[in-house]
Amino acid sequence: MATTAYPLRARRRKAALKTAAFLSPWLIGFSVFFAYPLISTVYFSFMHYDGFRPPTFSGTKNWLYVFRDYPYFWPAMRNTLWLVVVMVGLRVVFGLGVGLLITKIKTGTGVFRTLFYLPYLAPPVAATMAFAFLLNPGTGPVNSILEKTGIPAPAWFNDPAWSKPALTLLALWGVGDLMVIFMAALLDVPKEQYEAAELDGASAWQRFRYVTLPNISPIVMFAVVTGVIQTMQYYAQPLIAGKVASGVIQGAGTNFEPGYPEDSTWTLPQLVYNLGFQRFDYGSACVVALVLFALSMAFTALLMRRRGGLIQAGD
Amino acid sequence: MPGMSRKAAVALAASASIALFATACTGQSESGASDDASKETTINFWHGWSAPSEQKGVKELVAGFEKAHPNIHVRIVGNMTDDKVNQALRAGGDNAPDVVSSFTTNNVGKFCSSGAFVDLNPFFKKAGIDPDATFPKAMNEYTQYDGNRCTVPLLGDAYGLYYNKTAFEKAGIKSPPKTWSEFEADAKKLTVTKGDSYTQLGFMPNYHGWESTTEHIFAQWSPTYFDSSGRSNLAKDPKFAAGFTFQKKLVDELGGYKKLEKYRSGLGDEWGPKHPFHTGQVAMQIDGEWRLGMALDAKPEFEIGVAPMPVPDDQADQYGKGYITGTIAGIPATSKKQNAAWELVKYMTTDTDAVVGFSNAIHNVPSTLQALKSPKLKYDPRFKTFLEIASHPNSPTTPASVNGGVYLVTIQKFGYDYESGKATDLKAGLERTARQIDTDMAQAQ
């Protein structure tokens, strides 16, 4: 028995080692870049740590501070959720709309595709500064045109009610990434299905609803999930827009708290920076990072579990 | 497909958070003033100056030091931001700085209380230098926290009033205002409206008006930020309420918050040649001594006047004072060459000729009492106003706090709410803001 069992165990061990060897690049990467930071973040969220002195256990102090006393957490949470719902939703709809239009037109497809895709390549900081210039309430060309045509001109990045819509406009301008993937998905829908629907007398809307959408629903799902994750990491654009509009271009020794105007552009990633690197409160920064992580996971799980309705994960 | 998608999405969601978890870094302060400063050694000096003329000034300053201390060589690393400095302070290592300068005094409290910078009191004592007799009062104050002098002033900034002399003459104003009531009257006289905007604004009172921040404006009242127990004094010191009330009145009188904000949003930025004072769009501006050189470089079509900022009417005898801040220098606790580093710090911040030479090169206010009086100082006659503000015994600064400049930002945030009309109950707002400051400080301890 022993003589036959030993080679079997050895073979199994060898196979396990081989599997581990093949998995090791991923395992190492996962451990170093995900597991360790995640465990550390949980650990530091219960510690008082300023980056200079050794961390000391502080219990739930950081959690209470972030949820109860830190004045920017709830505005940032509201802003982030607003952006997740409105900005992501509009980007998906707009990206799909542009993709549909470009796949339908007969001439100039290449030109339009390039024109819609190019803004996506603009660096976020430069694009945001350009938008802040265009939407400047005092001297911006957009408001000049609106005023000349008698349309009330909003203060855009200088008005708490318009700052997020202005950021959404900026995001829609850079919708080229979604346009490209939607175009690919739309061109992949079998033509026979459209022909069959037409023969059955389906209207344009019905063809879109019952042929196009079910076929591209995995791509819609992909766009929504990646959009939500990107929005959870939304940092540069609101920060730059707030800075430019507030006029505080951080000179030497200038105090600058993001969120201008009136906390309307705070997002959760900005809080991580504000707490960790401006206030030296790493523990509280870790709490916000964990909230972001939990939110990302929750949104993703919610979207992936959704089986009915328009958007379905393809089987 | 669904399984793969879910895994992919989970992986994506997870990786989205990775960057945010990078805050989990470690690093501890160590102290080690055991090096022999008389031996051959090389130290790293990090500073934030970036303009070519400024870099040249730093090189000349360091060259003077190396001439006086031929055994100590200095590796200069310029254009360092506070973020990079903070990272280096935590990391340590051979390439980490032995001497650091920072443009902001806001983090002094954190640097001192956390031990990130070494306490320089023993070094001063050993060198026989009395800081109280060496540095102007305000500079002496903002370089220490709770008795720990972990930084030293390395040139200073004094805030005064820049005014458009041509516009003053046109408006029939003979001299710069000395009290806030005179200032208020002049600001109104100098304001020329055009439709829903202005062709010239007397003064931009909004707290986003470049340097017209709460701490710079309120300095003229000399308020006390913290009581003896270290708690916020915001709601208790009537000088804060007076400052907020005066500014709000000025905002309303000059056209209201929205109109002023709209005008401000169309003006040039603070650090460019189109600054509204340079272009004549704003007739009076609170600013630091550096504005004079910038304004002259922009070649404005009017004569520039300089004066101290006005004071409250009941403090007329203190006219001449102004807000003081400046660049600081310190020795990181991670430095293994603290004695050699001290020699450089001592030379740069206390040697009168070195301070004067550096001030001439950088066009900042000298940071020692001797240097402020030095005949070797070269300056535009108008710059003298800033030297006098820096030497004025009543010139205030903002105190170092355990969580840096967070309390200043919190006060400023309330200022935004109050000037815009979002907050109307000043007393309740000040009390709420004071509680927030205390809570933030408790969190940092």
Interface residues (C-beta under 8 A of the other chain):
Chain A: F33 F34 Y36 P37 L38 S40 T41 Y43 F44 D50 G51 F52 R53 P54 K61 N62 Y65 D69 P71 N136 P137 G138 T139 A155 N158 P218 M221 F222 V225 T226 I229 Q230 M232 Q233 A245 S246 G247 V248 I249 G251 A252 G253 T254 N255 F256 E257 Y260 P261 E262 P269 V272 G276 F277 Q278 R279 F280 D281 Y282 S284 A285 C286 A289 L292 F293 S296 M297 F299 T300 L303 M304 A313 G314 D315
Chain B: M1 P2 S5 R6 A9 V10 L12 A13 A14 S15 A16 S17 I18 A19 L20 F21 A22 T23 A24 C25 G27 Q28 S29 G48 D83 N86 L89 R90 F103 T104 T105 N106 K110 S114 G115 A116 D157 S197 H208 G209 W210 T213 K258 E261 K262 Y263 R264 S265 G266 L267 D269 E270 W271 T325 T327 A333 N403 G404 G405 V406 L408 V409 T410 Q412 K413 Y416 D417 S420 K422 Q436 T439 D440 Q443 A444
